[in-house]
Amino acid sequence: MSDQRFWEIKSLKQMTRPEWESLCDGCARCCLQKLEDEESGDVYYTDLACHFLDLDSCRCKDYEKRSLRVHNCISLTPDNMDVLQWLPDTCAYRLIAEGKGLYAWHPLISGSADSVLKAGVSIHGRCLSETDVPDNDWEDHLIDWVQIG
């Protein structure tokens, strides 16, 4: 029997649905609204979360139907990982796609979902709902704590 874990021996395309879903650490950084500079293409994160995100649990209120109900919600798949460079550099999907390992605080490594919060990676307690701020004020909510690399 191998000591390697599934994410170390399988590609994203080889993973089962439960394996794929377990890669999500629940940080909810991908659920933050982003602004793109039209000239440079640079993407900037805000501290404004999608209105379907439960800010206490950091989970989507309608996960199964999210991409149907939210026009700019993108469901991650193994086939679209190469174009989703806006994912936080802490994201397990991005890390695995780039051939990197998971951080020690990831629940698959630590064995605890609380490790994401304890490591300061979760958005819990740091964000507002997008519905709390008028669209024309979103630029006032740019943040730089999403990317760590």
C-alpha positions as CSV (number, residue, x, y, z in Angstrom):
1,M,0.0,0.0,0.0
2,S,1.3,3.4,-0.9
3,D,1.9,6.2,1.6
4,Q,1.0,8.8,-1.1
5,R,-2.2,10.6,-0.9
6,F,-4.7,10.8,-3.8
7,W,-3.7,14.4,-4.7
8,E,-0.1,13.4,-4.9
9,I,-0.7,10.5,-7.4
10,K,-3.7,11.6,-9.4
11,S,-4.1,14.4,-11.8
12,L,-7.2,16.7,-11.3
13,K,-8.8,14.9,-14.2
14,Q,-8.3,11.5,-12.6
15,M,-10.0,12.4,-9.3
16,T,-13.4,11.2,-8.3
17,R,-16.1,13.8,-7.4
18,P,-15.6,13.3,-3.7
19,E,-11.8,13.6,-4.0
20,W,-12.3,16.8,-6.1
21,E,-14.7,18.3,-3.7
22,S,-12.4,17.5,-0.7
23,L,-9.6,19.7,-2.2
24,C,-11.7,22.8,-1.3
25,D,-10.3,24.0,2.0
26,G,-13.4,26.3,2.6
27,C,-11.5,29.5,2.7
28,A,-14.0,31.2,0.4
29,R,-11.4,33.4,-1.2
30,C,-12.7,32.4,-4.6
31,C,-16.1,33.8,-3.6
32,L,-14.8,37.3,-3.2
33,Q,-15.8,39.8,-5.9
34,K,-12.9,40.7,-8.2
35,L,-12.3,43.7,-10.4
36,E,-10.3,43.5,-13.6
37,D,-8.2,46.4,-15.0
38,E,-9.4,46.5,-18.6
39,E,-6.1,47.8,-19.9
40,S,-3.7,45.5,-18.2
41,G,-6.0,42.5,-17.5
42,D,-4.8,42.5,-13.8
43,V,-7.3,41.1,-11.4
44,Y,-7.9,42.7,-8.0
45,Y,-9.7,41.2,-5.1
46,T,-12.2,43.0,-2.9
47,D,-13.4,42.2,0.6
48,L,-16.9,41.8,-0.9
49,A,-18.3,38.3,-1.0
50,C,-20.9,36.9,-3.3
51,H,-24.4,37.3,-1.9
52,F,-24.8,33.5,-1.8
53,L,-21.9,33.1,0.5
54,D,-22.7,32.5,4.1
55,L,-20.2,34.7,5.8
56,D,-20.3,32.7,9.1
57,S,-19.7,29.2,7.6
58,C,-17.8,30.4,4.5
59,R,-20.0,28.0,2.4
60,C,-22.3,28.7,-0.5
61,K,-25.9,28.9,0.4
62,D,-26.9,27.2,-2.9
63,Y,-23.8,25.3,-3.9
64,E,-25.4,22.9,-6.4
65,K,-27.2,25.7,-8.3
66,R,-24.7,28.5,-7.8
67,S,-23.5,28.8,-11.4
68,L,-27.1,29.0,-12.6
69,R,-28.2,31.6,-10.1
70,V,-25.1,33.9,-10.1
71,H,-24.1,35.1,-13.6
72,N,-20.4,35.4,-12.9
73,C,-19.9,32.3,-10.7
74,I,-17.5,29.8,-12.4
75,S,-17.7,26.2,-11.4
76,L,-14.2,24.8,-11.3
77,T,-13.5,21.8,-13.4
78,P,-10.3,20.0,-14.4
79,D,-10.9,21.3,-17.9
80,N,-10.9,25.0,-17.0
81,M,-8.1,25.1,-14.5
82,D,-5.5,26.5,-17.0
83,V,-7.5,29.7,-17.6
84,L,-8.4,30.4,-14.0
85,Q,-5.2,32.3,-12.9
86,W,-7.4,34.5,-10.7
87,L,-7.6,31.7,-8.1
88,P,-5.8,32.5,-4.9
89,D,-2.3,31.1,-4.8
90,T,-3.4,29.2,-1.7
91,C,-6.1,27.3,-3.6
92,A,-5.6,23.6,-3.6
93,Y,-7.0,23.3,-7.1
94,R,-4.4,25.8,-8.4
95,L,-1.6,24.3,-6.4
96,I,-2.3,20.7,-7.7
97,A,-2.7,22.0,-11.3
98,E,0.7,23.7,-10.9
99,G,2.3,20.5,-9.6
100,K,2.7,21.9,-6.1
101,G,1.9,20.4,-2.7
102,L,-0.8,21.5,-0.2
103,Y,-0.1,23.8,2.7
104,A,0.2,22.2,6.2
105,W,-3.0,24.0,7.2
106,H,-5.1,22.4,4.5
107,P,-7.7,20.1,6.1
108,L,-6.5,17.1,4.1
109,I,-3.1,17.6,5.7
110,S,-4.1,18.9,9.2
111,G,-7.2,16.7,9.6
112,S,-9.2,19.7,10.8
113,A,-11.4,22.2,9.0
114,D,-10.5,24.8,11.7
115,S,-6.9,24.9,10.6
116,V,-7.8,27.1,7.7
117,L,-9.3,29.7,10.0
118,K,-6.4,29.3,12.5
119,A,-3.9,29.9,9.7
120,G,-5.6,33.2,8.8
121,V,-6.5,31.9,5.3
122,S,-10.3,32.0,5.7
123,I,-12.2,35.1,4.8
124,H,-14.3,34.6,8.0
125,G,-14.8,37.8,9.8
126,R,-12.9,39.9,7.2
127,C,-15.6,40.6,4.5
128,L,-19.0,42.1,3.7
129,S,-21.7,40.9,1.4
130,E,-21.6,42.5,-2.1
131,T,-25.2,43.6,-1.4
132,D,-23.9,45.9,1.4
133,V,-22.0,48.1,-0.9
134,P,-23.1,49.9,-4.1
135,D,-21.4,48.7,-7.3
136,N,-19.8,52.1,-7.9
137,D,-18.0,51.9,-4.4
138,W,-16.4,48.4,-4.9
139,E,-13.0,50.0,-5.8
140,D,-13.0,51.3,-2.2
141,H,-12.9,47.7,-1.1
142,L,-9.8,46.4,-2.8
143,I,-7.6,44.2,-0.6
144,D,-4.1,42.7,-0.9
145,W,-4.3,39.9,1.6
146,V,-5.7,37.2,-0.7
147,Q,-2.5,36.3,-2.5
148,I,0.4,35.2,-0.3
149,G,3.0,34.4,-2.9
